[in-house]
Amino acid sequence: MKHKTLFKRVKSLAGKKLLILLFMVPVSQYIYAQGSETNQDQPLNVVQDMPTFHGNLIKYLADSLKYPETERKANISGTVYITFVVEKDGSVTEVKVLRGAPNGSGLDAEAVRVVSAMPKWKPGRQNGSPVRVQFNLPIHFELK
């Protein structure tokens, strides 16, 4: 019954204007949202040609990481999950801890230090142009 009442209201000229207005608001919000999502400065997660590290990334990490003394003495180990962006020029920026090692703030800091000091990568490309690409990297600390 409510639909019939609504239909009668829409028949009036004022109702038709209101109905058109109601349909245009969501469409304009959709168009606005689409425009804001295509910001070229946002890092991408997957691109046609992913960035590549010059050399061996695992060897670089093994050679560069220094086990923090506080965590070594407390026998703390764990995995630190780091996120970072490879820029259009291959530099590494926006290095942050996604999830740190339990009770291992020194491990977190060391992982951030080493990733921040990485040499430039070969940048990622999308449709032939260099783009920003976000990476997540787990770094495992284990005492032997």
N, CA, C and O atoms as CSV, one atom per row, in Angstrom:
chain,resi,resn,atom,element,x,y,z
A,1,MET,N,N,0.817,-1.196,0.000
A,1,MET,CA,C,0.000,0.000,0.000
A,1,MET,C,C,0.860,1.259,0.000
A,1,MET,O,O,0.477,2.267,-0.593
A,2,LYS,N,N,1.996,1.215,0.644
A,2,LYS,CA,C,2.845,2.384,0.713
A,2,LYS,C,C,3.357,2.760,-0.672
A,2,LYS,O,O,3.550,3.942,-0.959
A,3,HIS,N,N,3.580,1.773,-1.531
A,3,HIS,CA,C,4.082,2.035,-2.877
A,3,HIS,C,C,3.058,2.811,-3.702
A,3,HIS,O,O,3.434,3.687,-4.482
A,4,LYS,N,N,1.775,2.505,-3.541
A,4,LYS,CA,C,0.738,3.221,-4.291
A,4,LYS,C,C,0.680,4.680,-3.850
A,4,LYS,O,O,0.502,5.575,-4.675
A,5,THR,N,N,0.829,4.914,-2.567
A,5,THR,CA,C,0.804,6.288,-2.057
A,5,THR,C,C,2.006,7.065,-2.595
A,5,THR,O,O,1.870,8.216,-3.009
A,6,LEU,N,N,3.139,6.457,-2.589
A,6,LEU,CA,C,4.345,7.096,-3.109
A,6,LEU,C,C,4.181,7.381,-4.600
A,6,LEU,O,O,4.559,8.456,-5.068
A,7,PHE,N,N,3.632,6.445,-5.339
A,7,PHE,CA,C,3.438,6.625,-6.773
A,7,PHE,C,C,2.514,7.812,-7.060
A,7,PHE,O,O,2.746,8.564,-8.007
A,8,LYS,N,N,1.465,7.982,-6.243
A,8,LYS,CA,C,0.548,9.106,-6.427
A,8,LYS,C,C,1.283,10.424,-6.199
A,8,LYS,O,O,1.038,11.398,-6.910
A,9,ARG,N,N,2.160,10.463,-5.239
A,9,ARG,CA,C,2.915,11.683,-4.962
A,9,ARG,C,C,3.883,12.011,-6.101
A,9,ARG,O,O,4.089,13.179,-6.429
A,10,VAL,N,N,4.459,11.004,-6.685
A,10,VAL,CA,C,5.424,11.205,-7.761
A,10,VAL,C,C,4.742,11.763,-9.003
A,10,VAL,O,O,5.382,12.429,-9.817
A,11,LYS,N,N,3.451,11.494,-9.153
A,11,LYS,CA,C,2.719,11.968,-10.324
A,11,LYS,C,C,2.673,13.494,-10.387
A,11,LYS,O,O,2.602,14.062,-11.477
A,12,SER,N,N,2.712,14.143,-9.271
A,12,SER,CA,C,2.666,15.607,-9.283
A,12,SER,C,C,3.998,16.140,-9.807
A,12,SER,O,O,5.021,15.460,-9.722
A,13,LEU,N,N,3.980,17.346,-10.343
A,13,LEU,CA,C,5.185,17.951,-10.902
A,13,LEU,C,C,6.260,18.106,-9.829
A,13,LEU,O,O,7.433,17.827,-10.080
A,14,ALA,N,N,5.869,18.544,-8.650
A,14,ALA,CA,C,6.831,18.695,-7.563
A,14,ALA,C,C,7.441,17.345,-7.208
A,14,ALA,O,O,8.633,17.249,-6.913
A,15,GLY,N,N,6.634,16.328,-7.239
A,15,GLY,CA,C,7.126,14.979,-6.942
A,15,GLY,C,C,8.121,14.514,-7.972
A,15,GLY,O,O,9.103,13.856,-7.629
A,16,LYS,N,N,7.887,14.844,-9.241
A,16,LYS,CA,C,8.820,14.447,-10.295
A,16,LYS,C,C,10.155,15.147,-10.116
A,16,LYS,O,O,11.201,14.531,-10.322
A,17,LYS,N,N,10.145,16.422,-9.736
A,17,LYS,CA,C,11.400,17.135,-9.500
A,17,LYS,C,C,12.146,16.512,-8.327
A,17,LYS,O,O,13.366,16.354,-8.372
A,18,LEU,N,N,11.418,16.165,-7.292
A,18,LEU,CA,C,12.031,15.551,-6.129
A,18,LEU,C,C,12.647,14.207,-6.500
A,18,LEU,O,O,13.752,13.886,-6.062
A,19,LEU,N,N,11.935,13.421,-7.305
A,19,LEU,CA,C,12.420,12.117,-7.716
A,19,LEU,C,C,13.690,12.263,-8.543
A,19,LEU,O,O,14.637,11.501,-8.347
A,20,ILE,N,N,13.733,13.215,-9.455
A,20,ILE,CA,C,14.926,13.448,-10.259
A,20,ILE,C,C,16.085,13.865,-9.364
A,20,ILE,O,O,17.207,13.389,-9.532
A,21,LEU,N,N,15.819,14.737,-8.431
A,21,LEU,CA,C,16.843,15.193,-7.502
A,21,LEU,C,C,17.388,14.031,-6.684
A,21,LEU,O,O,18.597,13.934,-6.471
A,22,LEU,N,N,16.511,13.157,-6.226
A,22,LEU,CA,C,16.949,12.018,-5.432
A,22,LEU,C,C,17.848,11.084,-6.234
A,22,LEU,O,O,18.773,10.494,-5.676
A,23,PHE,N,N,17.593,10.940,-7.525
A,23,PHE,CA,C,18.438,10.087,-8.348
A,23,PHE,C,C,19.757,10.764,-8.692
A,23,PHE,O,O,20.766,10.083,-8.877
A,24,MET,N,N,19.768,12.076,-8.779
A,24,MET,CA,C,20.988,12.768,-9.164
A,24,MET,C,C,21.986,12.851,-8.017
A,24,MET,O,O,23.188,12.828,-8.279
A,25,VAL,N,N,21.572,12.942,-6.802
A,25,VAL,CA,C,22.487,13.058,-5.675
A,25,VAL,C,C,23.379,11.822,-5.573
A,25,VAL,O,O,24.599,11.973,-5.503
A,26,PRO,N,N,22.829,10.609,-5.561
A,26,PRO,CA,C,23.712,9.449,-5.486
A,26,PRO,C,C,24.642,9.337,-6.695
A,26,PRO,O,O,25.790,8.921,-6.538
A,27,VAL,N,N,24.185,9.691,-7.880
A,27,VAL,CA,C,25.032,9.612,-9.061
A,27,VAL,C,C,26.186,10.594,-8.946
A,27,VAL,O,O,27.321,10.250,-9.274
A,28,SER,N,N,25.914,11.821,-8.482
A,28,SER,CA,C,26.984,12.801,-8.352
A,28,SER,C,C,27.979,12.369,-7.281
A,28,SER,O,O,29.178,12.607,-7.429
A,29,GLN,N,N,27.509,11.741,-6.209
A,29,GLN,CA,C,28.430,11.249,-5.184
A,29,GLN,C,C,29.279,10.110,-5.741
A,29,GLN,O,O,30.461,10.007,-5.412
A,30,TYR,N,N,28.703,9.262,-6.571
A,30,TYR,CA,C,29.442,8.165,-7.181
A,30,TYR,C,C,30.525,8.710,-8.110
A,30,TYR,O,O,31.659,8.232,-8.086
A,31,ILE,N,N,30.183,9.703,-8.925
A,31,ILE,CA,C,31.149,10.295,-9.839
A,31,ILE,C,C,32.270,10.962,-9.051
A,31,ILE,O,O,33.438,10.826,-9.413
A,32,TYR,N,N,31.941,11.672,-7.990
A,32,TYR,CA,C,32.941,12.324,-7.159
A,32,TYR,C,C,33.864,11.280,-6.526
A,32,TYR,O,O,35.080,11.466,-6.494
A,33,ALA,N,N,33.296,10.198,-6.027
A,33,ALA,CA,C,34.097,9.161,-5.387
A,33,ALA,C,C,35.027,8.506,-6.400
A,33,ALA,O,O,36.173,8.198,-6.073
A,34,GLN,N,N,34.553,8.289,-7.625
A,34,GLN,CA,C,35.393,7.698,-8.647
A,34,GLN,C,C,36.580,8.603,-8.958
A,34,GLN,O,O,37.700,8.125,-9.138
A,35,GLY,N,N,36.337,9.890,-9.018
A,35,GLY,CA,C,37.400,10.838,-9.321
A,35,GLY,C,C,38.446,10.872,-8.224
A,35,GLY,O,O,39.635,10.997,-8.519
A,36,SER,N,N,38.042,10.765,-6.976
A,36,SER,CA,C,39.006,10.848,-5.883
A,36,SER,C,C,39.819,9.568,-5.754
A,36,SER,O,O,40.934,9.612,-5.235
A,37,GLU,N,N,39.303,8.433,-6.208
A,37,GLU,CA,C,40.031,7.177,-6.105
A,37,GLU,C,C,41.121,7.054,-7.149
A,37,GLU,O,O,42.022,6.230,-6.992
A,38,THR,N,N,41.073,7.832,-8.192
A,38,THR,CA,C,42.054,7.704,-9.252
A,38,THR,C,C,43.245,8.622,-9.030
A,38,THR,O,O,43.930,8.982,-9.988
A,39,ASN,N,N,43.504,9.004,-7.798
A,39,ASN,CA,C,44.638,9.845,-7.460
A,39,ASN,C,C,45.921,9.102,-7.824
A,39,ASN,O,O,46.191,8.024,-7.294
A,40,GLN,N,N,46.701,9.676,-8.720
A,40,GLN,CA,C,47.896,9.002,-9.221
A,40,GLN,C,C,49.004,8.925,-8.174
A,40,GLN,O,O,49.963,8.176,-8.359
A,41,ASP,N,N,48.899,9.672,-7.092
A,41,ASP,CA,C,49.928,9.634,-6.068
A,41,ASP,C,C,49.742,8.492,-5.082
A,41,ASP,O,O,50.635,8.228,-4.277
A,42,GLN,N,N,48.607,7.810,-5.126
A,42,GLN,CA,C,48.383,6.684,-4.232
A,42,GLN,C,C,49.233,5.502,-4.688
A,42,GLN,O,O,49.221,5.157,-5.870
A,43,PRO,N,N,49.977,4.870,-3.765
A,43,PRO,CA,C,50.765,3.709,-4.178
A,43,PRO,C,C,49.853,2.539,-4.542
A,43,PRO,O,O,48.801,2.342,-3.935
A,44,LEU,N,N,50.270,1.782,-5.527
A,44,LEU,CA,C,49.532,0.603,-5.975
A,44,LEU,C,C,50.119,-0.633,-5.313
A,44,LEU,O,O,51.262,-0.610,-4.858
A,45,ASN,N,N,49.352,-1.701,-5.255
A,45,ASN,CA,C,49.832,-2.956,-4.678
A,45,ASN,C,C,50.335,-3.922,-5.741
A,45,ASN,O,O,51.276,-4.681,-5.507
A,46,VAL,N,N,49.705,-3.890,-6.904
A,46,VAL,CA,C,50.080,-4.781,-8.003
A,46,VAL,C,C,50.116,-3.957,-9.273
A,46,VAL,O,O,49.178,-3.215,-9.567
A,47,VAL,N,N,51.208,-4.085,-10.035
A,47,VAL,CA,C,51.334,-3.374,-11.308
A,47,VAL,C,C,51.846,-4.338,-12.365
A,47,VAL,O,O,52.261,-5.455,-12.057
A,48,GLN,N,N,51.810,-3.892,-13.612
A,48,GLN,CA,C,52.243,-4.754,-14.718
A,48,GLN,C,C,53.698,-5.194,-14.552
A,48,GLN,O,O,54.010,-6.376,-14.696
A,49,ASP,N,N,54.577,-4.257,-14.252
A,49,ASP,CA,C,55.991,-4.569,-14.006
A,49,ASP,C,C,56.313,-4.164,-12.575
A,49,ASP,O,O,56.477,-2.982,-12.272
A,50,MET,N,N,56.401,-5.161,-11.702
A,50,MET,CA,C,56.659,-4.897,-10.286
A,50,MET,C,C,58.090,-4.393,-10.095
A,50,MET,O,O,58.986,-4.754,-10.858
A,51,PRO,N,N,58.301,-3.552,-9.068
A,51,PRO,CA,C,59.661,-3.110,-8.774
A,51,PRO,C,C,60.545,-4.301,-8.414
A,51,PRO,O,O,60.067,-5.309,-7.893
A,52,THR,N,N,61.828,-4.173,-8.696
A,52,THR,CA,C,62.757,-5.245,-8.354
A,52,THR,C,C,63.937,-4.662,-7.594
A,52,THR,O,O,64.403,-3.558,-7.878
A,53,PHE,N,N,64.404,-5.433,-6.623
A,53,PHE,CA,C,65.561,-5.053,-5.830
A,53,PHE,C,C,66.805,-5.405,-6.630
A,53,PHE,O,O,66.899,-6.502,-7.182
A,54,HIS,N,N,67.761,-4.485,-6.700
A,54,HIS,CA,C,69.019,-4.763,-7.402
A,54,HIS,C,C,69.863,-5.682,-6.519
A,54,HIS,O,O,70.319,-5.275,-5.450
A,55,GLY,N,N,70.063,-6.886,-6.956
A,55,GLY,CA,C,70.831,-7.846,-6.169
A,55,GLY,C,C,69.914,-8.826,-5.469
A,55,GLY,O,O,68.803,-9.095,-5.924
A,56,ASN,N,N,70.395,-9.359,-4.351
A,56,ASN,CA,C,69.683,-10.380,-3.594
A,56,ASN,C,C,69.135,-9.754,-2.311
A,56,ASN,O,O,69.903,-9.405,-1.415
A,57,LEU,N,N,67.825,-9.613,-2.222
A,57,LEU,CA,C,67.193,-8.968,-1.071
A,57,LEU,C,C,67.473,-9.726,0.225
A,57,LEU,O,O,67.730,-9.105,1.257
A,58,ILE,N,N,67.428,-11.037,0.187
A,58,ILE,CA,C,67.653,-11.836,1.397
A,58,ILE,C,C,69.090,-11.653,1.890
A,58,ILE,O,O,69.325,-11.531,3.092
A,59,LYS,N,N,70.035,-11.634,0.974
A,59,LYS,CA,C,71.437,-11.408,1.357
A,59,LYS,C,C,71.614,-10.006,1.922
A,59,LYS,O,O,72.321,-9.821,2.912
A,60,TYR,N,N,70.977,-9.016,1.302
A,60,TYR,CA,C,71.056,-7.647,1.814
A,60,TYR,C,C,70.555,-7.587,3.261
A,60,TYR,O,O,71.207,-7.000,4.124
A,61,LEU,N,N,69.396,-8.198,3.518
A,61,LEU,CA,C,68.831,-8.184,4.872
A,61,LEU,C,C,69.744,-8.918,5.856
A,61,LEU,O,O,69.977,-8.438,6.965
A,62,ALA,N,N,70.260,-10.080,5.450
A,62,ALA,CA,C,71.130,-10.867,6.335
A,62,ALA,C,C,72.404,-10.106,6.667
A,62,ALA,O,O,72.874,-10.153,7.803
A,63,ASP,N,N,72.968,-9.405,5.687
A,63,ASP,CA,C,74.204,-8.663,5.908
A,63,ASP,C,C,73.977,-7.379,6.698
A,63,ASP,O,O,74.869,-6.935,7.421
A,64,SER,N,N,72.803,-6.781,6.572
A,64,SER,CA,C,72.548,-5.465,7.156
A,64,SER,C,C,71.939,-5.497,8.548
A,64,SER,O,O,72.198,-4.607,9.358
A,65,LEU,N,N,71.133,-6.514,8.834
A,65,LEU,CA,C,70.455,-6.574,10.125
A,65,LEU,C,C,71.430,-6.889,11.250
A,65,LEU,O,O,72.265,-7.784,11.126
A,66,LYS,N,N,71.320,-6.161,12.328
A,66,LYS,CA,C,72.102,-6.405,13.540
A,66,LYS,C,C,71.114,-6.678,14.667
A,66,LYS,O,O,70.243,-5.857,14.956
A,67,TYR,N,N,71.259,-7.841,15.299
A,67,TYR,CA,C,70.336,-8.214,16.370
A,67,TYR,C,C,70.532,-7.243,17.534
A,67,TYR,O,O,71.641,-7.126,18.054
A,68,PRO,N,N,69.475,-6.548,17.950
A,68,PRO,CA,C,69.618,-5.606,19.072
A,68,PRO,C,C,70.053,-6.336,20.346
A,68,PRO,O,O,69.542,-7.409,20.665
A,69,GLU,N,N,71.003,-5.739,21.065
A,69,GLU,CA,C,71.590,-6.373,22.248
A,69,GLU,C,C,70.546,-6.649,23.335
A,69,GLU,O,O,70.580,-7.702,23.972
A,70,THR,N,N,69.625,-5.715,23.547
A,70,THR,CA,C,68.594,-5.907,24.584
A,70,THR,C,C,67.751,-7.146,24.292
A,70,THR,O,O,67.489,-7.942,25.193
A,71,GLU,N,N,67.326,-7.313,23.042
A,71,GLU,CA,C,66.516,-8.473,22.661
A,71,GLU,C,C,67.349,-9.754,22.677
A,71,GLU,O,O,66.835,-10.828,22.991
A,72,ARG,N,N,68.650,-9.641,22.335
A,72,ARG,CA,C,69.537,-10.819,22.370
A,72,ARG,C,C,69.661,-11.326,23.811
A,72,ARG,O,O,69.540,-12.524,24.066
A,73,LYS,N,N,69.905,-10.403,24.750
A,73,LYS,CA,C,70.065,-10.793,26.158
A,73,LYS,C,C,68.776,-11.375,26.729
A,73,LYS,O,O,68.825,-12.279,27.564
A,74,ALA,N,N,67.621,-10.866,26.289
A,74,ALA,CA,C,66.328,-11.353,26.789
A,74,ALA,C,C,65.827,-12.554,25.998
A,74,ALA,O,O,64.739,-13.066,26.265
A,75,ASN,N,N,66.620,-13.005,25.021
A,75,ASN,CA,C,66.261,-14.157,24.181
A,75,ASN,C,C,64.918,-13.945,23.469
A,75,ASN,O,O,64.102,-14.863,23.377
A,76,ILE,N,N,64.704,-12.726,22.968
A,76,ILE,CA,C,63.465,-12.378,22.263
A,76,ILE,C,C,63.682,-12.557,20.762
A,76,ILE,O,O,64.651,-12.051,20.195
A,77,SER,N,N,62.777,-13.276,20.140
A,77,SER,CA,C,62.803,-13.425,18.684
A,77,SER,C,C,61.391,-13.197,18.169
A,77,SER,O,O,60.443,-13.104,18.949
A,78,GLY,N,N,61.261,-13.109,16.871
A,78,GLY,CA,C,59.941,-12.920,16.283
A,78,GLY,C,C,60.024,-12.331,14.887
A,78,GLY,O,O,61.108,-12.099,14.352
A,79,THR,N,N,58.880,-12.100,14.325
A,79,THR,CA,C,58.791,-11.554,12.972
A,79,THR,C,C,58.214,-10.152,13.027
A,79,THR,O,O,57.210,-9.900,13.693
A,80,VAL,N,N,58.868,-9.244,12.312
A,80,VAL,CA,C,58.413,-7.867,12.191
A,80,VAL,C,C,57.886,-7.702,10.767
A,80,VAL,O,O,58.583,-8.015,9.802
A,81,TYR,N,N,56.657,-7.210,10.641
A,81,TYR,CA,C,56.063,-6.978,9.328
A,81,TYR,C,C,56.173,-5.491,9.008
A,81,TYR,O,O,55.611,-4.642,9.700
A,82,ILE,N,N,56.910,-5.204,7.945
A,82,ILE,CA,C,57.189,-3.831,7.536
A,82,ILE,C,C,56.421,-3.531,6.254
A,82,ILE,O,O,56.279,-4.397,5.391
A,83,THR,N,N,55.925,-2.302,6.134
A,83,THR,CA,C,55.345,-1.837,4.877
A,83,THR,C,C,56.166,-0.644,4.412
A,83,THR,O,O,56.640,0.151,5.224
A,84,PHE,N,N,56.330,-0.525,3.098
A,84,PHE,CA,C,57.082,0.590,2.535
A,84,PHE,C,C,56.633,0.817,1.093
A,84,PHE,O,O,55.958,-0.022,0.497
A,85,VAL,N,N,57.017,1.956,0.553
A,85,VAL,CA,C,56.652,2.318,-0.818
A,85,VAL,C,C,57.924,2.453,-1.640
A,85,VAL,O,O,58.871,3.125,-1.231
A,86,VAL,N,N,57.937,1.806,-2.809
A,86,VAL,CA,C,59.002,2.030,-3.784
A,86,VAL,C,C,58.504,3.141,-4.699
A,86,VAL,O,O,57.507,2.982,-5.403
A,87,GLU,N,N,59.211,4.269,-4.679
A,87,GLU,CA,C,58.798,5.457,-5.421
A,87,GLU,C,C,59.095,5.319,-6.916
A,87,GLU,O,O,59.737,4.363,-7.351
A,88,LYS,N,N,58.618,6.283,-7.680
A,88,LYS,CA,C,58.817,6.295,-9.131
A,88,LYS,C,C,60.294,6.320,-9.511
A,88,LYS,O,O,60.667,5.856,-10.589
A,89,ASP,N,N,61.138,6.862,-8.626
A,89,ASP,CA,C,62.574,6.906,-8.900
A,89,ASP,C,C,63.317,5.716,-8.281
A,89,ASP,O,O,64.541,5.638,-8.379
A,90,GLY,N,N,62.588,4.788,-7.645
A,90,GLY,CA,C,63.186,3.596,-7.056
A,90,GLY,C,C,63.564,3.735,-5.592
A,90,GLY,O,O,63.965,2.754,-4.965
A,91,SER,N,N,63.445,4.932,-5.037
A,91,SER,CA,C,63.785,5.114,-3.630
A,91,SER,C,C,62.710,4.489,-2.734
A,91,SER,O,O,61.563,4.314,-3.144
A,92,VAL,N,N,63.106,4.162,-1.514
A,92,VAL,CA,C,62.207,3.534,-0.546
A,92,VAL,C,C,61.757,4.605,0.455
A,92,VAL,O,O,62.582,5.277,1.074
A,93,THR,N,N,60.419,4.754,0.603
A,93,THR,CA,C,59.870,5.757,1.520
A,93,THR,C,C,58.736,5.136,2.335
A,93,THR,O,O,58.369,3.977,2.137
A,94,GLU,N,N,58.194,5.928,3.248
A,94,GLU,CA,C,57.028,5.559,4.064
A,94,GLU,C,C,57.203,4.203,4.757
A,94,GLU,O,O,56.288,3.380,4.778
A,95,VAL,N,N,58.377,3.992,5.314
A,95,VAL,CA,C,58.677,2.733,6.000
A,95,VAL,C,C,57.999,2.750,7.367
A,95,VAL,O,O,58.225,3.651,8.175
A,96,LYS,N,N,57.164,1.739,7.613
A,96,LYS,CA,C,56.420,1.652,8.877
A,96,LYS,C,C,56.301,0.195,9.315
A,96,LYS,O,O,56.382,-0.725,8.501
A,97,VAL,N,N,56.109,0.009,10.604
A,97,VAL,CA,C,55.858,-1.323,11.151
A,97,VAL,C,C,54.361,-1.595,11.040
A,97,VAL,O,O,53.543,-0.853,11.585
A,98,LEU,N,N,54.011,-2.664,10.331
A,98,LEU,CA,C,52.605,-3.102,10.287
A,98,LEU,C,C,52.257,-3.871,11.554
A,98,LEU,O,O,51.236,-3.624,12.196
A,99,ARG,N,N,53.135,-4.812,11.895
A,99,ARG,CA,C,52.958,-5.586,13.135
A,99,ARG,C,C,54.347,-5.930,13.651
A,99,ARG,O,O,55.162,-6.529,12.949
A,100,GLY,N,N,54.587,-5.549,14.857
A,100,GLY,CA,C,55.905,-5.756,15.439
A,100,GLY,C,C,56.031,-7.099,16.130
A,100,GLY,O,O,55.054,-7.824,16.320
A,101,ALA,N,N,57.261,-7.407,16.497
A,101,ALA,CA,C,57.536,-8.628,17.245
A,101,ALA,C,C,57.076,-8.436,18.687
A,101,ALA,O,O,57.274,-7.358,19.249
A,102,PRO,N,N,56.469,-9.447,19.299
A,102,PRO,CA,C,56.042,-9.325,20.693
A,102,PRO,C,C,57.234,-9.029,21.614
A,102,PRO,O,O,58.240,-9.739,21.596
A,103,ASN,N,N,57.102,-7.980,22.407
A,103,ASN,CA,C,58.147,-7.560,23.360
A,103,ASN,C,C,59.473,-7.230,22.679
A,103,ASN,O,O,60.527,-7.278,23.314
A,104,GLY,N,N,59.425,-6.901,21.409
A,104,GLY,CA,C,60.663,-6.667,20.675
A,104,GLY,C,C,60.707,-5.332,19.971
A,104,GLY,O,O,60.877,-5.290,18.752
A,105,SER,N,N,60.559,-4.236,20.701
A,105,SER,CA,C,60.566,-2.925,20.063
A,105,SER,C,C,61.916,-2.634,19.406
A,105,SER,O,O,61.981,-1.899,18.421
A,106,GLY,N,N,62.989,-3.207,19.947
A,106,GLY,CA,C,64.301,-3.063,19.324
A,106,GLY,C,C,64.362,-3.759,17.978
A,106,GLY,O,O,65.020,-3.279,17.055
A,107,LEU,N,N,63.676,-4.893,17.864
A,107,LEU,CA,C,63.610,-5.604,16.581
A,107,LEU,C,C,62.848,-4.768,15.556
A,107,LEU,O,O,63.237,-4.691,14.391
A,108,ASP,N,N,61.766,-4.148,16.001
A,108,ASP,CA,C,60.977,-3.278,15.114
A,108,ASP,C,C,61.842,-2.137,14.585
A,108,ASP,O,O,61.855,-1.860,13.386
A,109,ALA,N,N,62.555,-1.487,15.481
A,109,ALA,CA,C,63.391,-0.345,15.095
A,109,ALA,C,C,64.495,-0.772,14.133
A,109,ALA,O,O,64.802,-0.053,13.182
A,110,GLU,N,N,65.088,-1.930,14.373
A,110,GLU,CA,C,66.157,-2.417,13.494
A,110,GLU,C,C,65.612,-2.743,12.108
A,110,GLU,O,O,66.266,-2.450,11.107
A,111,ALA,N,N,64.442,-3.338,12.033
A,111,ALA,CA,C,63.833,-3.640,10.738
A,111,ALA,C,C,63.548,-2.352,9.960
A,111,ALA,O,O,63.812,-2.284,8.759
A,112,VAL,N,N,63.019,-1.345,10.627
A,112,VAL,CA,C,62.747,-0.058,9.984
A,112,VAL,C,C,64.052,0.584,9.509
A,112,VAL,O,O,64.110,1.125,8.404
A,113,ARG,N,N,65.090,0.528,10.332
A,113,ARG,CA,C,66.384,1.112,9.964
A,113,ARG,C,C,66.941,0.495,8.689
A,113,ARG,O,O,67.373,1.204,7.780
A,114,VAL,N,N,66.928,-0.832,8.631
A,114,VAL,CA,C,67.520,-1.529,7.486
A,114,VAL,C,C,66.700,-1.305,6.218
A,114,VAL,O,O,67.273,-1.089,5.150
A,115,VAL,N,N,65.384,-1.351,6.312
A,115,VAL,CA,C,64.551,-1.130,5.121
A,115,VAL,C,C,64.676,0.318,4.653
A,115,VAL,O,O,64.701,0.575,3.449
A,116,SER,N,N,64.754,1.257,5.578
A,116,SER,CA,C,64.910,2.672,5.212
A,116,SER,C,C,66.231,2.931,4.501
A,116,SER,O,O,66.322,3.838,3.673
A,117,ALA,N,N,67.257,2.140,4.818
A,117,ALA,CA,C,68.581,2.328,4.232
A,117,ALA,C,C,68.779,1.548,2.927
A,117,ALA,O,O,69.872,1.570,2.361
A,118,MET,N,N,67.751,0.869,2.449
A,118,MET,CA,C,67.887,0.084,1.214
A,118,MET,C,C,68.329,0.968,0.053
A,118,MET,O,O,67.922,2.126,-0.049
A,119,PRO,N,N,69.170,0.408,-0.823
A,119,PRO,CA,C,69.493,1.153,-2.039
A,119,PRO,C,C,68.259,1.228,-2.944
A,119,PRO,O,O,67.272,0.525,-2.724
A,120,LYS,N,N,68.327,2.077,-3.946
A,120,LYS,CA,C,67.195,2.239,-4.865
A,120,LYS,C,C,66.878,0.930,-5.577
A,120,LYS,O,O,67.762,0.138,-5.904
A,121,TRP,N,N,65.591,0.737,-5.803
A,121,TRP,CA,C,65.081,-0.403,-6.549
A,121,TRP,C,C,64.874,0.024,-8.000
A,121,TRP,O,O,64.901,1.214,-8.313
A,122,LYS,N,N,64.669,-0.946,-8.876
A,122,LYS,CA,C,64.186,-0.646,-10.223
A,122,LYS,C,C,62.693,-0.378,-10.043
A,122,LYS,O,O,61.975,-1.261,-9.573
A,123,PRO,N,N,62.197,0.823,-10.404
A,123,PRO,CA,C,60.797,1.163,-10.108
A,123,PRO,C,C,59.793,0.303,-10.867
A,123,PRO,O,O,60.095,-0.269,-11.914
A,124,GLY,N,N,58.580,0.231,-10.299
A,124,GLY,CA,C,57.484,-0.468,-10.954
A,124,GLY,C,C,56.917,0.380,-12.083
A,124,GLY,O,O,57.072,1.601,-12.105
A,125,ARG,N,N,56.255,-0.297,-13.022
A,125,ARG,CA,C,55.685,0.413,-14.167
A,125,ARG,C,C,54.268,-0.090,-14.436
A,125,ARG,O,O,53.963,-1.278,-14.325
A,126,GLN,N,N,53.430,0.859,-14.790
A,126,GLN,CA,C,52.054,0.570,-15.186
A,126,GLN,C,C,51.816,1.311,-16.501
A,126,GLN,O,O,51.977,2.530,-16.563
A,127,ASN,N,N,51.436,0.587,-17.545
A,127,ASN,CA,C,51.227,1.160,-18.878
A,127,ASN,C,C,52.457,1.937,-19.353
A,127,ASN,O,O,52.329,2.973,-20.006
A,128,GLY,N,N,53.642,1.433,-19.026
A,128,GLY,CA,C,54.888,2.043,-19.477
A,128,GLY,C,C,55.401,3.184,-18.629
A,128,GLY,O,O,56.513,3.659,-18.861
A,129,SER,N,N,54.640,3.639,-17.663
A,129,SER,CA,C,55.058,4.774,-16.831
A,129,SER,C,C,55.438,4.294,-15.435
A,129,SER,O,O,54.813,3.373,-14.908
A,130,PRO,N,N,56.459,4.908,-14.826
A,130,PRO,CA,C,56.815,4.529,-13.456
A,130,PRO,C,C,55.711,4.931,-12.479
A,130,PRO,O,O,55.107,5.995,-12.609
A,131,VAL,N,N,55.461,4.068,-11.506
A,131,VAL,CA,C,54.418,4.318,-10.500
A,131,VAL,C,C,54.938,3.953,-9.125
A,131,VAL,O,O,55.924,3.229,-8.988
A,132,ARG,N,N,54.262,4.463,-8.109
A,132,ARG,CA,C,54.563,4.132,-6.717
A,132,ARG,C,C,53.943,2.771,-6.398
A,132,ARG,O,O,52.798,2.510,-6.766
A,133,VAL,N,N,54.688,1.909,-5.721
A,133,VAL,CA,C,54.196,0.569,-5.385
A,133,VAL,C,C,54.467,0.292,-3.910
A,133,VAL,O,O,55.577,0.493,-3.419
A,134,GLN,N,N,53.431,-0.175,-3.215
A,134,GLN,CA,C,53.555,-0.499,-1.797
A,134,GLN,C,C,53.895,-1.975,-1.625
A,134,GLN,O,O,53.331,-2.838,-2.297
A,135,PHE,N,N,54.816,-2.245,-0.725
A,135,PHE,CA,C,55.223,-3.607,-0.404
A,135,PHE,C,C,55.019,-3.860,1.079
A,135,PHE,O,O,55.084,-2.939,1.894
A,136,ASN,N,N,54.770,-5.118,1.420
A,136,ASN,CA,C,54.787,-5.584,2.805
A,136,ASN,C,C,55.876,-6.640,2.869
A,136,ASN,O,O,55.948,-7.518,2.009
A,137,LEU,N,N,56.717,-6.557,3.881
A,137,LEU,CA,C,57.877,-7.446,3.972
A,137,LEU,C,C,57.982,-7.997,5.387
A,137,LEU,O,O,58.115,-7.227,6.338
A,138,PRO,N,N,57.923,-9.330,5.546
A,138,PRO,CA,C,58.164,-9.903,6.876
A,138,PRO,C,C,59.674,-10.075,7.071
A,138,PRO,O,O,60.371,-10.560,6.180
A,139,ILE,N,N,60.166,-9.678,8.235
A,139,ILE,CA,C,61.578,-9.852,8.575
A,139,ILE,C,C,61.622,-10.670,9.865
A,139,ILE,O,O,61.145,-10.244,10.917
A,140,HIS,N,N,62.205,-11.843,9.744
A,140,HIS,CA,C,62.223,-12.779,10.876
A,140,HIS,C,C,63.533,-12.668,11.629
A,140,HIS,O,O,64.611,-12.762,11.041
A,141,PHE,N,N,63.433,-12.470,12.928
A,141,PHE,CA,C,64.602,-12.431,13.813
A,141,PHE,C,C,64.588,-13.715,14.638
A,141,PHE,O,O,63.601,-14.030,15.302
A,142,GLU,N,N,65.688,-14.444,14.586
A,142,GLU,CA,C,65.772,-15.693,15.356
A,142,GLU,C,C,67.201,-15.863,15.877
A,142,GLU,O,O,68.166,-15.741,15.122
A,143,LEU,N,N,67.320,-16.142,17.152
A,143,LEU,CA,C,68.629,-16.406,17.751
A,143,LEU,C,C,69.016,-17.846,17.493
A,143,LEU,O,O,68.187,-18.752,17.580
A,144,LYS,N,N,70.281,-18.050,17.177
A,144,LYS,CA,C,70.748,-19.433,16.952
A,144,LYS,C,C,71.674,-19.853,18.062
A,144,LYS,O,O,72.173,-20.978,18.058
